[in-house]
Amino acid sequence: MKNNFDIYRLNYISQLKIILDKYHKIEKHLFPKNFFYRHSKFVAPDLIGCYLIRNNEKNQIKGVIVETEAYSQEEEACHGSRKKTQSNKSLFGEPGTFYIYKSYGIHHCLNIVTDKENFASGVLIRAVFIPNENERSASGPGLVTKRFDIDVSFNSLQVLKNNYLWISQRESTLEKKDLIQTTRIGISKAKNIKWRWYLKNSRSVSKKAKGDKTPQFK
């Protein structure tokens, strides 16, 4: 027969488990509810410093997002600038979902849908720093998806409601001086729009802005 102390201890452990479970859930889904319901040009810089996390059958890969680009149907470089098609319809979907496409039939690109439904707006994850690896192992969109084993099977998946690929909020606040804002890469239209952001002191970014030499690439 359990005494009062045993009952108290069991109740305490049970309550502690509930609190810890809630904490871990919050840690994974730390973003405010409306975080992705903003224009891509506001979401893109806010994703710098956040964690990209991939669970697979063997292990977990976790890296810091250090470079992003914003796209929106208002400008011609966006996949949805003309109309919704079978191939780009995910970009018009629910904010906070993945939009993944194959670039030039060669490599996949990871994007986060933003703003509002039926409006093409998204953020491209251009580069990620992975601790204890070569700093350049994920220094480009194709390298990111290759290293994190991401393909079109993740297309339209909710960013915060799956156990395979998600993004967690950064642990500290970045100031404006920590970021470089410049033009986007690899596009032939709307080339002068400065909708690319990267972490100033990172060697993992795909390409630095003209004149930015700190730190030097190894």
Secondary structure, 3 states (H helix, E strand, C coil): CCCHHHHHHHHHHHHHHHHHHHHHHHHHCCCCCCCCCCCHHHHHHHHCCCEEEEECCCCEEEEEEEEEEEEECCCCCCCCCCCCCCCCHHHHCCCCEEEEEEECCCEEEEEEECCCCCCCEEEEEEEEECCCCCCCCCCCHHHHHHHCCCCHHHCCCECCCCCCEEEECCCCCCCHHHEEEECCCCCCCCCCCCCEEEECCCCCCCCCCCCCCCCCCC
